[in-house]
């Protein structure tokens, strides 16, 4: 029978950075964030796996999932979280050592800006956090930071509603994300709103590396796992959107963009 391991006690003793050399991860550091290839999914390129020491979390762009240090070990080693916790306990125990020399330092990443509040539209005050939202892999804290939640009424009824802001932080509209893969369309917008006219998450972009993902839900999931400066297009890519992305990068002093 497996030895009992107190997950919370383990996470209070062991830092996620200590698991990186145990897993053979070759990561490069940018402030609190470490990036490198994911040995588990072997997809997404040389920077598909992100580890955030500030939030003690990880995110895999290849499989679009993340979590704490126990989840990271479970992901990389292909085991249950219970077995992963036992493995960490065995390897690290009460160790307070810092991460291995395999982690290389670079420049600092930008801090997360505070959430912007819309001025032209009134935020939806009836959005809630329920089991359906939890099933999307989001926490209530993340939903509160982004002003998102399940819409029990209105034009987004039955969907996960997420506010859309322009670069200055003005609230423009809400996008309704389908709660299941079977629901179509995946994204629902109010009448008169042009999804090609804005880049989701642009109001939160700061100087540093920029990441482009497939949809708003991926942006929130990445944020929850400690990865910031993540944006998404809200419609099929056009030349206009490429120009908008280039302008955003220039204004925010983002030297590179990675697509996932």
N, C-alpha and C positions, 0 to 999 in steps of 0.2 A: 504494500500500500504506500502511496506517495506521502512524503512528509508534508505536513501542513506549513504553508508559508503565508504570513500576513502581508497582503499586497501593499497596503498603505505604509506599514512599518518598513517594508523593503524599499519602497520609493523614497522614504524619508532618509534612508541611509546611503543609497546608491544613486549616483548621478547617471543620466543617460549617456554622458560622454564616456563613462567608464565601460559601457557595453560595446562601444565602437571597435576598439582593438580586439576584444573578445570575439567579435563577429568577423574580424578581418576586413573591416570597412576602411577604404582609402578615401578619406574626406578632406576637403579644403575648407578652411574657416573664413567666414566673413562676419565679423562681429559675433553675435550669438548664434548665427546660423552656419551649419556645415552642409556641404553638398558633395555628392559623389554618385557613382553608379550603384544600382540596386542588384545585388547578387541573387536575389530571390526571383524577381520577375524578369530580369535580364532584358528590360525594354526601357525606352525613354532616354537612352543616351548616357553620357558620363555624369550627368547631374540630376538624374531622376529621383534620387533619394535625398531628402532633406531632414536634418536633425536640428532642433532648436534648443539650445541649452538654457535659454531664459525661460521658456515655457515647459522645458523638460518633455518634449514631444517630438514625434517624427511624422513625415508625410511622404508617401510614395506616389509620384506623379504617374508612374506606369500603371499601377492598380487603383489609383484614386482612393487611397485609404491611409489612415494614420492612427496615432494613439500615443500612449506613454512608452516608457522604456521596456515594460513587460511585453507590450504589443509589438514593439520593434523586434525584440528577440524572437518572439513567436513568428513574426512575419519572415524574418531572414532565415531562421532555422527550420521553418515549416513544422512547428509544433503547437500544442495548445498553450494558452496563457498560463495554465496551472503548471505545466511542465517547464515553460519558459521562466516562471518565477523561481521554480526549484533550481533551475540551471544558474540563474543569476545569483541566488543565495549561495550556491555551492562555489561559484567562481569568485564572487566579490565579498560575500559575507558582510563584515562590518568595515570593509576597506573604505578609506576616505581619500584614496589616491586620485590624482587628477588624470585626465585622459592621456593616451599614449602619444609618443613623439610622431606617430604616423599622421597626426592632424597638423596641418600647416596653416600658419596665420596669413591673413591678407587684410584688406581694408575693412572698416566697420560698416555694418549695414545701417540703414536709416531706421529710426524708431517709428512706431505706428502712429499716424496722426489721429487726433480725436475724431469721433464720428461727427459728420456734418448734419445740420438740421435744415430741412427744406424751408423756403420762405414763401414760395408761390402756392404750393399745395399743402393741405393739412395732412399730417401723417395719419395713417389708419390706426385708431386707438382700440380697435376690436380684435386685432390679431392675437392669437393664442399659441401657446406651446402645448402640444398634445402628443399622443403615442405615434401618430402619423409622422410628425416632425422628427421625433426621436428615432423613428425607423429610417429616416433619411441620413442618420449618422451625425446629426447636429445636436449640440447641447443648448439648453435654455440660455446660458450665458452668451453664447455666440449669437443667438437670435436677437437677444436684447441689444448687443453691441451694434448689430446691423439694422435693427428696427424691423426685423422680419418675423413671420409667423404664419400659422394656418389661418385662412380666411373662412369663417363660418357663414359669411354673408357677402353681399356686394358682387361686383363683376368678377372678382377673383374667387368667388365661393368654391370651396372644395379643393383649393390649390394652396401651395406654399407661396405666400406673397412676399416679394423682396423689393425694397425701394430702389429706384434708379435716380442717381444724381448726375448733374453735369460736372465739369471739371472744377467749377467754383463751389460745388457743394449744394447747389439749389435742387430741391426735390422736383423731379420732372414727372414721374409716373411710378407705377408699380408693375412688376412682371410677375405673372402667376406661373409657378413651376409645377408641373404635373407631379402628383404624389406617388404615381406608379408608372412603370415603363409602358403599360398598356394604354394609358391615357394619351390622346392626341388632340391638339398639337402639344408638344413638350413644353413650349413657352407660349403664354397668352398675354397679349397687350391690350390696353384700352383703345377704343376707337380714336383715330386721329394721331396716335403716337407712332413715329417712325423709328423702328428699332435699329435702322442703319445710321441714325444720327448721333449716337452716343456710344461710348465704350464703357461697359459696366466696370465699376471699381476705379475709374480714372480719378475720382476725387480723393482717393486715398494714396495715390502714387507719390513716392518721394524719390530722391536721388538714389541711384543704385541699380542693381539688376532688375529687369522686368520679366514677368512670366505671363504668357498668354495661354489660357485654358479654354475648354470647350463651352462652358455655360456658367451662369451665376452660382449654381449650387457648388460647382467645383471651386469657385473663388472662396466661398464661405468655408468649405471643408479644408482648403489649404490654410486659410487664416486660422482656423481652429487648431490646426496642427503646427502653428508657429511660423508658417511661410507667408510673408507679406509681399507687397508690390505685385499682386496677382490681379490680372484683368481678364475680361472675356468680351467677345463680340456677342451681340444679341440677334444676329441674323447672318446668313451666308456672306462670306467675305467679298467685299467689292473694292475697287480701286480707291474709292472715297474713304473707306475705312482704313486702308493701308496708309493713306495720307494722314488721316486723323491720328493713327498710332505713331507715325513718325513725328508729328507735331507734338504729341504728348511726351514722347521720349526726349525731344529737344527741350521742351519747357521744364521737364522734371530732371533733366540731366541724367537720363538713363542711357548708358553706353551700349547695352546689349539687351536683346529680348530672346527668350527661349519659348518654344512652342510645345505644348503638351496636349 
